[in-house]
Amino acid sequence: MSSLPSILREKLDTTPSGRLPFAEVMELALYHSEHGYYGAAPRKIGRQGDFFTSVSVGPLFGKLLAMYALQEWLALGEPEDFTLIEQGAHDGQLAEDILTALAGKPLRYLIVEPNPRYREAQLKRLGDRVQWVESLAALKTGPKHGFFLCNELPDAFPVHLVRWNGERWEELHVEADGAEDFRLIPGDCSCEELEAEVKHLPHDLETGHTLEINLAMLTWIRALAQTAFQGHIFIADYGLDAEEFHADSRADGTIRRYRQHQMDGHILADLGECDLTTHINFTRLIDEAARHGLTQREYDLQGRLLGRMAMAWIQSLEGSPPDASTMRQFNSLTHPALMGRSFRCLILNKSAS
């Protein structure tokens, strides 16, 4: 059976230049149908996996999102077609947490999922409580009212790598390095869209400063803007503002590989067996969203934004403190030393297309 490195080597051998943009390699490493890290089936998350997420902390994250969605449904006048739309649902745990919190409420749930193996895992967990579509393009004709949510989605999109050589920005490509390894080699930008993006990058950085350009994120937000529903879009992810990407302390870029809760910069090692992730440029995301009619409602560190979202839940306790497990979840999600600062949340307003 072929391994992902051997598949990549064959692909490089049949490429005239003998090299590929890093984005294509990251696409294979994460999403190859048999050998990609995410391709074959949902990965274990939490202590038994390679990383933690807000969902793996416990059901409180889903409960807070459920309460927010319920408020939006009431504010819209309780429309019958109001639908929660999730993309990047993984094994369906967040959907289950939200649906449990919304038990008895007439709200629909829809998952955007192109991978049939993931849909199978989600179906096993969720049964007939949800529906599925394969892409955002399927939502151009409905529903008309909704609340879109995703947790750690754009950070796993394949990214192009660019490096400042002291005079201009160059793209980093991947080529074979001997019989077994791979290496990054600078060269010209591989597409016109990337060329357009680098024109807006600063030219006063130290030689060697490396950045990630997430063209897939820009394509995604444009597709999301073209869907039919009106309501809000909730995005939670690792991320930074544009100026933070340009700081000397991040001259090596933000892309990292994760394996068994260990993080490093060996992004071409053990391809297909490790997660590859990068911080997203929220400044660029917000700018592209605005260009396509999506306006910023809230943008903040996860700890602060979830703290505000939790106010209604806290007030509903009426002096009865939550159990210790729930308090530990709240602390993990909001404390600056835990997930409260490392994650950021963006809420966008969306009018009907």
C-alpha angles and dihedrals in degrees: 000000000000120000124217093254090054091048090050092048091052090050091050091049091056094046112095093223094044090230139085133203110263089241090067091049092049089050090055094042093054107028111026103135095237108018105026119112092242099021105086102044143329112297124234111258128199128028093344094048139055099270147005127245134189087259094054090055090072142277097300094088090056092044092055091049090048091054091048092050091048091053090051091050091052092046090054091054098262098285114201094228096052106140134186107221120198127186122189092028094161107188094352098256095130091047090052092050092050094045091048090053090048096048110152095017117118095234124132126224125209129181125205104215128152097180112087092204091057091047088053091053091046092048090052090054101036107028115187095342091096141038129215140220126183099226145005088256088073089064096062089098102041173093098359097206126039155134115234120202139176133172119203096346111128093044088069095051113112111262135201116233120220130184131199109232095189094267107040144358116266129190119239114232130189123239135166116275107201123311100321114013138070132215141193118250125186120236145137122313111276098219141023094245091058091048089054092050097051091052087072096051120103121263098204099078127115116273109269097030106152127205137181118233111201103201090161089061091055092049089049096052090048090053090047090052089055095058118107104238127100120212134071138325120214118198122179120181150125105285152140140206118259094257091054091057089057095053116119089237089066098045090125092057127242102267112120140166122233127206127162091345092305119121129200143147098251092115096163096051123101093359112203093020098073136053117249117203139164137192112257123233101241092185091059092043093052091047093052091045091054091050088060099045102270113126129201116254101168135355122175147123110298092243094058097041095046088046089059092044089052095057094091090049092048092049090050091060089075095204096317107119118221120250121274094258092056091048090051089052092050091049092049092050097046111025112107092226091055126032097323096087104024092061128056130199129213125191118193129192114230126194120201112279 
